[in-house]
């Protein structure tokens, strides 16, 4: 069995804070194409169209490890690496700035605004926290250690050096980070608080909303009342686990759906973003023991929810 060698460094710089795509020409076992063009057309033709792949080759968009453009007529070489920048989708700019709560040589703790995805994915690529911070801070190797839902605002921890990322990711994976959220939702005197909610939450691929189902609980959240103003209230939410949309699902299950939530209790039709009605959920505090220095770290968001006025 042939052992793969480490891929060479990308010969293309980032574009708009996004790394180039790396392609490794395979070495079997399926029949191998005769030229680079045949392989690229076979791999990407169905997704972007054969004509677009041909156009990208003519434009010199695909390059080898030496940075020179390939025209596609070269013989197919198993194991060879190519790079290219994919076409970015048209994106509306999220009209809110990113705050930097803390920055040192290892980490950046950012205040992510509502509506901004944490990292490039799907139709959100250049308008993401990671891409914008790379551009704004001049940190091309910056990576996020975890994800925060696109509609939720608040603290996100990013790692400056690639070699440190694993330690911080492990911290989040092993529940070594103590997190506290804030939400604005209806007030109901019939709901006894504080309360710990435990349930089983599942989310199907392609389905926007998660749901509670029978079975062994896999999600746990603590809900506390902070203050009440008329028919609304501010709540402190402390998740023990980190299931997708967990806090939103648990608040809805209590009959206290978070203000301006487009998924719970009812999924609204997809349409233009209403930047004037952000989901009233904020990742307020984050505390952990730094895995590399052993220091106790504590960060508080500088953002504020607007739901209570």
C-alpha positions in Angstrom: 0.0 0.0 0.0 1.4 3.3 -1.0 1.8 5.9 1.8 0.6 9.4 1.0 3.2 12.1 1.4 2.3 15.4 3.1 0.7 17.8 0.7 3.0 20.7 -0.3 2.1 24.3 0.7 -0.6 26.0 -1.3 1.0 28.1 -4.1 -2.0 30.4 -4.2 -2.8 33.0 -1.6 -6.1 33.3 0.1 -8.9 35.2 -1.7 -11.2 37.2 0.5 -10.1 35.3 3.5 -10.8 31.9 1.9 -8.1 29.2 1.2 -7.8 27.8 -2.3 -9.2 24.3 -2.9 -6.6 21.5 -3.1 -7.1 18.6 -5.4 -5.1 15.4 -5.2 -5.1 13.3 -8.4 -6.1 9.8 -7.3 -4.0 6.7 -7.9 -6.9 4.2 -8.3 -8.3 1.6 -8.1 -10.8 2.9 -10.7 -9.6 3.3 -14.3 -7.5 6.5 -14.5 -8.1 9.3 -17.1 -5.4 10.1 -19.6 -5.2 13.8 -19.0 -5.7 16.4 -16.2 -8.7 17.8 -18.2 -10.5 14.5 -18.3 -10.2 14.2 -14.6 -11.3 17.7 -13.7 -14.3 17.5 -16.1 -15.3 14.2 -14.6 -15.0 15.5 -11.0 -16.5 18.9 -11.3 -18.4 18.9 -14.6 -21.7 17.7 -13.0 -21.5 20.4 -10.3 -20.5 23.5 -12.2 -20.9 22.4 -15.8 -18.3 21.1 -18.3 -18.2 24.5 -20.0 -17.2 26.2 -16.7 -14.4 23.7 -16.0 -13.1 24.3 -19.6 -13.3 28.1 -19.1 -11.4 27.9 -15.8 -8.6 25.9 -17.5 -8.4 28.5 -20.2 -8.2 31.3 -17.6 -5.3 29.5 -15.8 -7.4 29.0 -12.6 -5.9 25.6 -11.9 -2.2 25.6 -10.8 0.4 23.0 -9.8 2.7 23.0 -6.8 5.0 25.4 -8.6 2.3 27.9 -9.0 2.2 27.5 -12.8 -1.2 27.2 -14.5 -2.1 23.9 -16.0 -4.1 23.9 -19.3 -5.5 20.4 -18.9 -3.7 18.7 -21.7 -1.0 17.4 -19.4 -0.8 13.7 -18.8 -2.6 12.5 -15.6 -0.1 11.9 -12.8 -1.4 10.0 -9.8 -0.7 11.7 -6.5 -0.2 15.2 -8.1 -1.7 18.2 -6.3 -3.5 21.0 -8.0 -5.1 24.1 -6.5 -7.8 26.6 -7.5 -10.1 29.2 -6.1 -13.8 28.2 -6.5 -16.4 30.7 -7.6 -17.9 32.4 -4.5 -21.7 32.8 -4.3 -23.2 36.2 -4.3 -23.7 37.2 -0.7 -25.4 40.1 1.0 -23.1 41.8 3.5 -24.2 41.3 7.1 -24.4 45.0 8.2 -22.9 44.5 11.7 -19.3 44.8 12.8 -17.3 42.0 14.6 -16.1 43.0 18.0 -12.8 41.6 19.4 -13.1 40.9 23.1 -9.6 39.5 23.5 -6.5 38.9 21.3 -3.1 37.5 22.1 -0.5 35.4 20.3 -2.6 32.2 20.6 -6.3 33.1 20.5 -8.8 35.6 19.4 -12.2 35.8 21.2 -14.7 37.5 18.9 -18.2 38.9 19.4 -20.0 37.4 16.5 -23.0 39.5 15.4 -26.4 38.0 14.6 -26.9 36.6 11.0 -23.1 35.9 10.5 -22.1 32.3 10.0 -19.1 31.2 12.0 -17.2 29.5 9.2 -17.5 29.1 5.4 -20.1 26.6 4.4 -22.8 26.3 1.8 -24.1 29.7 0.6 -22.2 31.5 3.3 -18.5 31.8 2.4 -16.9 35.3 2.4 -19.6 36.7 4.7 -18.6 34.6 7.7 -16.9 35.4 10.9 -13.7 33.5 10.0 -13.3 35.0 6.5 -13.9 38.6 7.8 -11.6 38.3 10.8 -8.8 36.9 8.6 -9.1 40.0 6.4 -9.6 42.5 9.1 -6.9 41.3 11.5 -4.4 40.1 8.9 -4.4 36.6 10.3 -4.7 34.2 7.3 -4.2 31.1 9.4 -6.9 31.9 11.9 -9.3 29.0 12.6 -12.4 28.7 14.8 -12.2 26.2 17.7 -16.0 25.7 17.7 -19.2 26.9 16.0 -21.9 29.3 17.0 -25.3 29.1 15.2 -25.6 31.7 12.5 -28.6 33.4 14.0 -27.1 33.5 17.5 -24.7 36.4 18.5 -21.9 36.3 21.0 -18.6 34.8 21.9 -16.6 32.6 19.5 -13.0 31.4 20.3 -10.6 31.4 17.3 -7.1 30.0 17.2 -4.2 32.0 15.7 -1.7 29.1 15.1 -2.8 25.9 13.3 -0.7 23.8 15.6 -2.7 25.0 18.6 -6.2 24.3 17.2 -6.5 20.7 18.3 -6.0 21.5 21.9 -8.8 24.1 21.9 -11.1 22.0 19.8 -10.6 19.1 22.3 -11.5 21.5 25.1 -14.9 22.2 23.5 -15.5 18.5 22.5 -14.8 17.3 26.1 -17.2 19.9 27.6 -14.3 21.7 29.2 -15.8 25.2 28.5 -18.4 26.6 30.8 -20.8 28.6 28.7 -23.7 31.0 29.6 -26.3 32.4 27.3 -28.8 35.1 27.5 -32.3 35.1 25.9 -35.4 37.3 25.6 -38.6 35.3 25.5 -42.2 35.5 26.7 -42.9 35.5 30.4 -45.3 32.9 31.8 -45.9 32.7 35.5 -47.1 29.1 35.1 -43.5 28.0 34.2 -41.7 27.3 37.4 -38.1 28.6 37.3 -35.3 27.8 37.6 -35.6 24.5 35.9 -33.2 22.0 34.3 -34.5 20.6 31.0 -33.4 17.2 29.8 -34.6 15.6 26.6 -33.5 13.8 23.5 -32.9 16.1 20.5 -32.4 14.9 17.0 -31.9 16.9 13.8 -32.2 15.4 10.4 -29.9 16.4 7.5 -31.7 18.8 5.2 -34.4 19.7 7.8 -34.0 23.1 9.3 -35.5 22.5 12.7 -34.4 20.0 15.3 -37.0 18.2 17.4 -37.4 16.4 20.7 -38.0 12.6 20.4 -38.6 9.8 22.9 -35.5 8.1 24.2 -32.5 8.5 26.4 -31.8 12.3 27.0 -28.8 13.6 25.1 -29.4 17.3 25.8 -29.5 19.2 29.1 -30.0 22.9 29.8 -30.5 25.1 32.9 -33.0 27.9 32.5 -33.2 30.8 35.0 -35.3 34.0 35.1 -33.2 37.2 35.3 -35.8 39.9 35.0 -39.3 40.5 33.7 -40.7 43.5 31.8 -44.4 43.2 31.0 -45.1 40.1 28.8 -41.4 39.5 28.1 -38.4 38.4 30.3 -34.7 38.0 30.2 -33.4 34.5 30.9 -30.0 33.0 31.7 -29.4 29.7 29.9 -26.6 27.3 30.8 -26.2 24.4 28.5 -24.6 21.2 29.8 -24.5 19.6 26.4 -24.2 21.1 22.9 -26.8 19.7 20.6 -27.8 21.7 17.5 -30.4 24.4 18.4 -30.6 22.9 21.9 -31.4 26.1 23.8 -34.0 27.1 21.2 -35.6 23.7 21.3 -35.7 23.6 25.1 -37.1 27.1 25.5 -39.8 26.3 23.0 -40.6 23.1 24.8 -41.2 25.2 28.0 -43.7 27.3 26.1 -41.2 30.2 26.0 -40.0 30.4 22.4 -37.1 32.9 22.0 -38.1 36.2 20.5 -37.8 36.4 16.7 -36.9 32.7 16.3 -37.7 31.8 12.7 -37.7 28.0 13.4 -39.5 27.5 16.7 -42.3 26.9 17.2 -43.0 27.3 13.5 -40.5 27.3 10.6 -41.1 30.5 8.6 -40.8 30.6 4.9 -37.3 31.4 3.7 -36.9 35.0 2.4 -34.7 38.1 2.7 -33.0 38.6 6.0 -34.7 40.9 8.4 -31.7 42.5 10.1 -34.0 44.5 12.3 -35.4 41.4 14.0 -32.5 39.3 15.2 -33.0 36.2 17.2 -32.8 37.2 20.9 -30.1 34.8 21.9 -26.6 35.7 23.0 -23.6 33.7 24.0 -22.8 35.9 27.0 -20.0 34.2 28.9 -17.2 31.7 28.3 -14.9 30.2 31.0 -12.2 27.5 30.7 -8.8 26.4 31.8 -6.4 27.2 29.0 -5.1 23.8 27.7 -1.7 25.2 26.8 -0.9 27.6 29.7 -3.1 26.3 32.5 -4.4 29.8 33.1 -8.1 30.3 34.0 -9.8 32.2 31.3 -13.1 34.2 31.5 -14.6 36.3 28.8 -17.9 38.3 28.6 -19.6 39.5 25.5 -19.9 43.3 25.0 -23.1 42.9 22.9 -26.6 43.5 24.2 -30.0 42.0 23.2 -32.5 44.6 22.1 -35.7 42.6 22.8 -36.5 44.3 26.1 -35.7 47.7 24.9 
